[in-house]
Amino acid sequence: MSDSLRSIIVVMVMILSAWPVAGQVSSGHTNIVVHLTNLRNNNGDAAVALYNSADGFPDDSTKVFMSGIGDIEASESFVAFRHVPYGLYAIAVLHDENRNGRMDKGLFGIPKEGYGFSNNARGFMGAPDFEAAKFYVGQDSVVVLIRIRY
């Protein structure tokens, strides 16, 4: 990780950690910064879905707890979620290169666009389940690093 990138992450965590001081995050809530790496180009958007249960993970967009879109620069992206209640979560990411709002697939349903999950979880012949991708957030702001796969 480059020094400039490390500096950006440190500054983002410091800013997010300062939110409770400003009264924007109450007790029992925190902040999550999602740092995406290995995007193959700067085209399109990085779509990030935060799930708070296994129900619908990772394919049902109606079951998403929070979502965000990140700009891509230098094959990286950052998406921040504020005021997140303490608890268990899992993240699913799509590099939506053509901005059509869905995962494009090729022959045999193989993804044509990049994807990733919290814990860099992998599934067998498909997406991982919630158990493989889950993580806990508590008092401290959290940075979740996800490496995008193609």
ChimeraX commands (.cxc) that place a marker at each C-alpha (Angstrom):
marker #1 position 0.00,0.00,0.00 radius 0.5
marker #1 position 1.43,3.36,-0.98 radius 0.5
marker #1 position 2.09,6.04,1.62 radius 0.5
marker #1 position -0.42,8.41,0.00 radius 0.5
marker #1 position -3.14,5.74,0.05 radius 0.5
marker #1 position -2.35,4.90,3.67 radius 0.5
marker #1 position -2.64,8.62,4.49 radius 0.5
marker #1 position -6.05,8.83,2.79 radius 0.5
marker #1 position -7.34,5.87,4.80 radius 0.5
marker #1 position -6.02,7.29,8.07 radius 0.5
marker #1 position -7.65,10.68,7.36 radius 0.5
marker #1 position -10.99,9.03,6.47 radius 0.5
marker #1 position -11.00,6.97,9.66 radius 0.5
marker #1 position -10.12,10.06,11.71 radius 0.5
marker #1 position -12.96,12.03,10.11 radius 0.5
marker #1 position -15.44,9.21,10.64 radius 0.5
marker #1 position -14.27,8.76,14.23 radius 0.5
marker #1 position -14.81,12.47,14.86 radius 0.5
marker #1 position -18.50,12.30,13.88 radius 0.5
marker #1 position -19.65,11.18,17.33 radius 0.5
marker #1 position -17.95,14.23,18.81 radius 0.5
marker #1 position -19.97,16.40,16.44 radius 0.5
marker #1 position -23.17,14.71,17.66 radius 0.5
marker #1 position -23.94,12.96,14.39 radius 0.5
marker #1 position -23.59,9.41,15.70 radius 0.5
marker #1 position -25.38,8.37,18.86 radius 0.5
marker #1 position -24.43,5.68,21.30 radius 0.5
marker #1 position -24.79,2.26,19.72 radius 0.5
marker #1 position -23.81,3.45,16.24 radius 0.5
marker #1 position -20.56,3.60,14.29 radius 0.5
marker #1 position -19.17,4.17,10.79 radius 0.5
marker #1 position -17.91,1.80,8.11 radius 0.5
marker #1 position -15.51,2.73,5.29 radius 0.5
marker #1 position -15.35,0.22,2.45 radius 0.5
marker #1 position -12.02,0.34,0.56 radius 0.5
marker #1 position -12.11,-1.45,-2.78 radius 0.5
marker #1 position -8.92,-2.46,-4.57 radius 0.5
marker #1 position -7.96,-4.30,-7.76 radius 0.5
marker #1 position -10.59,-2.68,-9.97 radius 0.5
marker #1 position -9.44,-3.38,-13.52 radius 0.5
marker #1 position -10.26,0.11,-14.79 radius 0.5
marker #1 position -11.85,3.40,-13.77 radius 0.5
marker #1 position -15.01,2.85,-15.86 radius 0.5
marker #1 position -18.46,2.91,-14.28 radius 0.5
marker #1 position -19.19,2.76,-10.58 radius 0.5
marker #1 position -18.45,0.64,-7.56 radius 0.5
marker #1 position -21.83,-0.41,-6.13 radius 0.5
marker #1 position -21.67,-1.49,-2.48 radius 0.5
marker #1 position -24.49,-3.26,-0.63 radius 0.5
marker #1 position -24.45,-3.63,3.16 radius 0.5
marker #1 position -26.63,-6.45,4.51 radius 0.5
marker #1 position -27.58,-6.87,8.17 radius 0.5
marker #1 position -28.90,-10.44,7.83 radius 0.5
marker #1 position -28.49,-13.57,5.73 radius 0.5
marker #1 position -31.95,-12.97,4.26 radius 0.5
marker #1 position -31.35,-12.00,0.63 radius 0.5
marker #1 position -27.55,-11.91,0.78 radius 0.5
marker #1 position -26.01,-11.24,-1.70 radius 0.5
marker #1 position -28.48,-11.18,-4.59 radius 0.5
marker #1 position -31.71,-9.58,-3.37 radius 0.5
marker #1 position -31.41,-5.80,-3.59 radius 0.5
marker #1 position -34.74,-5.39,-1.74 radius 0.5
marker #1 position -33.10,-6.85,1.38 radius 0.5
marker #1 position -30.11,-4.45,1.45 radius 0.5
marker #1 position -29.76,-2.54,4.72 radius 0.5
marker #1 position -27.70,0.33,3.23 radius 0.5
marker #1 position -26.12,0.92,-0.15 radius 0.5
marker #1 position -23.65,3.31,-1.71 radius 0.5
marker #1 position -21.96,4.12,-4.98 radius 0.5
marker #1 position -18.27,4.96,-5.18 radius 0.5
marker #1 position -16.31,6.74,-7.87 radius 0.5
marker #1 position -13.30,4.83,-9.12 radius 0.5
marker #1 position -9.87,6.42,-9.36 radius 0.5
marker #1 position -6.54,4.68,-9.87 radius 0.5
marker #1 position -8.33,1.30,-9.73 radius 0.5
marker #1 position -9.61,1.97,-6.19 radius 0.5
marker #1 position -12.80,3.23,-4.61 radius 0.5
marker #1 position -14.09,4.22,-1.17 radius 0.5
marker #1 position -17.68,4.11,0.10 radius 0.5
marker #1 position -18.60,5.28,3.60 radius 0.5
marker #1 position -21.63,4.29,5.66 radius 0.5
marker #1 position -22.47,6.59,8.57 radius 0.5
marker #1 position -24.52,5.99,11.68 radius 0.5
marker #1 position -24.53,2.19,11.39 radius 0.5
marker #1 position -25.98,0.37,14.43 radius 0.5
marker #1 position -23.62,-2.05,16.17 radius 0.5
marker #1 position -24.08,-5.59,14.89 radius 0.5
marker #1 position -23.25,-8.20,12.28 radius 0.5
marker #1 position -23.03,-7.25,8.61 radius 0.5
marker #1 position -21.85,-8.57,5.26 radius 0.5
marker #1 position -20.94,-6.61,2.13 radius 0.5
marker #1 position -21.41,-7.44,-1.55 radius 0.5
marker #1 position -19.75,-5.29,-4.24 radius 0.5
marker #1 position -20.25,-4.96,-7.99 radius 0.5
marker #1 position -17.93,-3.11,-10.36 radius 0.5
marker #1 position -20.74,-1.90,-12.63 radius 0.5
marker #1 position -18.52,-0.93,-15.55 radius 0.5
marker #1 position -21.38,-0.02,-17.89 radius 0.5
marker #1 position -23.62,1.53,-15.21 radius 0.5
marker #1 position -26.63,-0.62,-16.06 radius 0.5
marker #1 position -27.34,-1.45,-12.41 radius 0.5
marker #1 position -26.88,-5.19,-12.68 radius 0.5
marker #1 position -24.21,-7.90,-12.88 radius 0.5
marker #1 position -23.57,-8.73,-16.54 radius 0.5
marker #1 position -22.96,-12.43,-17.12 radius 0.5
marker #1 position -21.59,-14.43,-20.01 radius 0.5
marker #1 position -21.73,-18.03,-21.01 radius 0.5
marker #1 position -22.89,-20.38,-18.23 radius 0.5
marker #1 position -23.66,-17.39,-15.98 radius 0.5
marker #1 position -20.02,-16.45,-15.49 radius 0.5
marker #1 position -19.74,-12.80,-14.35 radius 0.5
marker #1 position -18.35,-10.34,-16.90 radius 0.5
marker #1 position -17.94,-7.58,-14.32 radius 0.5
marker #1 position -15.98,-7.45,-11.10 radius 0.5
marker #1 position -17.38,-8.45,-7.73 radius 0.5
marker #1 position -16.25,-8.87,-4.16 radius 0.5
marker #1 position -17.41,-9.63,-0.63 radius 0.5
marker #1 position -16.41,-8.68,2.89 radius 0.5
marker #1 position -13.68,-10.93,4.33 radius 0.5
marker #1 position -12.78,-11.45,0.65 radius 0.5
marker #1 position -15.08,-14.46,1.00 radius 0.5
marker #1 position -15.46,-16.89,-1.89 radius 0.5
marker #1 position -18.27,-19.25,-2.67 radius 0.5
marker #1 position -18.16,-22.59,-4.40 radius 0.5
marker #1 position -19.80,-22.35,-7.82 radius 0.5
marker #1 position -21.42,-19.06,-6.85 radius 0.5
marker #1 position -21.46,-16.36,-4.24 radius 0.5
marker #1 position -20.45,-17.01,-0.62 radius 0.5
marker #1 position -23.07,-17.19,2.09 radius 0.5
marker #1 position -23.60,-14.59,4.81 radius 0.5
marker #1 position -21.63,-16.65,7.34 radius 0.5
marker #1 position -18.46,-16.48,5.22 radius 0.5
marker #1 position -18.73,-12.74,4.63 radius 0.5
marker #1 position -20.04,-11.51,8.00 radius 0.5
marker #1 position -18.15,-9.15,10.29 radius 0.5
marker #1 position -19.01,-7.31,13.49 radius 0.5
marker #1 position -19.01,-3.56,14.02 radius 0.5
marker #1 position -18.93,-2.08,17.48 radius 0.5
marker #1 position -17.72,1.12,19.07 radius 0.5
marker #1 position -14.84,1.90,16.72 radius 0.5
marker #1 position -15.15,2.98,13.10 radius 0.5
marker #1 position -14.14,0.17,10.76 radius 0.5
marker #1 position -12.33,0.02,7.42 radius 0.5
marker #1 position -13.30,-3.04,5.36 radius 0.5
marker #1 position -10.81,-3.88,2.61 radius 0.5
marker #1 position -12.24,-5.81,-0.36 radius 0.5
marker #1 position -10.23,-7.02,-3.34 radius 0.5
marker #1 position -12.37,-7.11,-6.49 radius 0.5
marker #1 position -12.26,-10.29,-8.60 radius 0.5
marker #1 position -12.98,-10.76,-12.31 radius 0.5
marker link #1:1,2 radius 0.2
marker link #1:2,3 radius 0.2
marker link #1:3,4 radius 0.2
marker link #1:4,5 radius 0.2
marker link #1:5,6 radius 0.2
marker link #1:6,7 radius 0.2
marker link #1:7,8 radius 0.2
marker link #1:8,9 radius 0.2
marker link #1:9,10 radius 0.2
marker link #1:10,11 radius 0.2
marker link #1:11,12 radius 0.2
marker link #1:12,13 radius 0.2
marker link #1:13,14 radius 0.2
marker link #1:14,15 radius 0.2
marker link #1:15,16 radius 0.2
marker link #1:16,17 radius 0.2
marker link #1:17,18 radius 0.2
marker link #1:18,19 radius 0.2
marker link #1:19,20 radius 0.2
marker link #1:20,21 radius 0.2
marker link #1:21,22 radius 0.2
marker link #1:22,23 radius 0.2
marker link #1:23,24 radius 0.2
marker link #1:24,25 radius 0.2
marker link #1:25,26 radius 0.2
marker link #1:26,27 radius 0.2
marker link #1:27,28 radius 0.2
marker link #1:28,29 radius 0.2
marker link #1:29,30 radius 0.2
marker link #1:30,31 radius 0.2
marker link #1:31,32 radius 0.2
marker link #1:32,33 radius 0.2
marker link #1:33,34 radius 0.2
marker link #1:34,35 radius 0.2
marker link #1:35,36 radius 0.2
marker link #1:36,37 radius 0.2
marker link #1:37,38 radius 0.2
marker link #1:38,39 radius 0.2
marker link #1:39,40 radius 0.2
marker link #1:40,41 radius 0.2
marker link #1:41,42 radius 0.2
marker link #1:42,43 radius 0.2
marker link #1:43,44 radius 0.2
marker link #1:44,45 radius 0.2
marker link #1:45,46 radius 0.2
marker link #1:46,47 radius 0.2
marker link #1:47,48 radius 0.2
marker link #1:48,49 radius 0.2
marker link #1:49,50 radius 0.2
marker link #1:50,51 radius 0.2
marker link #1:51,52 radius 0.2
marker link #1:52,53 radius 0.2
marker link #1:53,54 radius 0.2
marker link #1:54,55 radius 0.2
marker link #1:55,56 radius 0.2
marker link #1:56,57 radius 0.2
marker link #1:57,58 radius 0.2
marker link #1:58,59 radius 0.2
marker link #1:59,60 radius 0.2
marker link #1:60,61 radius 0.2
marker link #1:61,62 radius 0.2
marker link #1:62,63 radius 0.2
marker link #1:63,64 radius 0.2
marker link #1:64,65 radius 0.2
marker link #1:65,66 radius 0.2
marker link #1:66,67 radius 0.2
marker link #1:67,68 radius 0.2
marker link #1:68,69 radius 0.2
marker link #1:69,70 radius 0.2
marker link #1:70,71 radius 0.2
marker link #1:71,72 radius 0.2
marker link #1:72,73 radius 0.2
marker link #1:73,74 radius 0.2
marker link #1:74,75 radius 0.2
marker link #1:75,76 radius 0.2
marker link #1:76,77 radius 0.2
marker link #1:77,78 radius 0.2
marker link #1:78,79 radius 0.2
marker link #1:79,80 radius 0.2
marker link #1:80,81 radius 0.2
marker link #1:81,82 radius 0.2
marker link #1:82,83 radius 0.2
marker link #1:83,84 radius 0.2
marker link #1:84,85 radius 0.2
marker link #1:85,86 radius 0.2
marker link #1:86,87 radius 0.2
marker link #1:87,88 radius 0.2
marker link #1:88,89 radius 0.2
marker link #1:89,90 radius 0.2
marker link #1:90,91 radius 0.2
marker link #1:91,92 radius 0.2
marker link #1:92,93 radius 0.2
marker link #1:93,94 radius 0.2
marker link #1:94,95 radius 0.2
marker link #1:95,96 radius 0.2
marker link #1:96,97 radius 0.2
marker link #1:97,98 radius 0.2
marker link #1:98,99 radius 0.2
marker link #1:99,100 radius 0.2
marker link #1:100,101 radius 0.2
marker link #1:101,102 radius 0.2
marker link #1:102,103 radius 0.2
marker link #1:103,104 radius 0.2
marker link #1:104,105 radius 0.2
marker link #1:105,106 radius 0.2
marker link #1:106,107 radius 0.2
marker link #1:107,108 radius 0.2
marker link #1:108,109 radius 0.2
marker link #1:109,110 radius 0.2
marker link #1:110,111 radius 0.2
marker link #1:111,112 radius 0.2
marker link #1:112,113 radius 0.2
marker link #1:113,114 radius 0.2
marker link #1:114,115 radius 0.2
marker link #1:115,116 radius 0.2
marker link #1:116,117 radius 0.2
marker link #1:117,118 radius 0.2
marker link #1:118,119 radius 0.2
marker link #1:119,120 radius 0.2
marker link #1:120,121 radius 0.2
marker link #1:121,122 radius 0.2
marker link #1:122,123 radius 0.2
marker link #1:123,124 radius 0.2
marker link #1:124,125 radius 0.2
marker link #1:125,126 radius 0.2
marker link #1:126,127 radius 0.2
marker link #1:127,128 radius 0.2
marker link #1:128,129 radius 0.2
marker link #1:129,130 radius 0.2
marker link #1:130,131 radius 0.2
marker link #1:131,132 radius 0.2
marker link #1:132,133 radius 0.2
marker link #1:133,134 radius 0.2
marker link #1:134,135 radius 0.2
marker link #1:135,136 radius 0.2
marker link #1:136,137 radius 0.2
marker link #1:137,138 radius 0.2
marker link #1:138,139 radius 0.2
marker link #1:139,140 radius 0.2
marker link #1:140,141 radius 0.2
marker link #1:141,142 radius 0.2
marker link #1:142,143 radius 0.2
marker link #1:143,144 radius 0.2
marker link #1:144,145 radius 0.2
marker link #1:145,146 radius 0.2
marker link #1:146,147 radius 0.2
marker link #1:147,148 radius 0.2
marker link #1:148,149 radius 0.2
marker link #1:149,150 radius 0.2
view
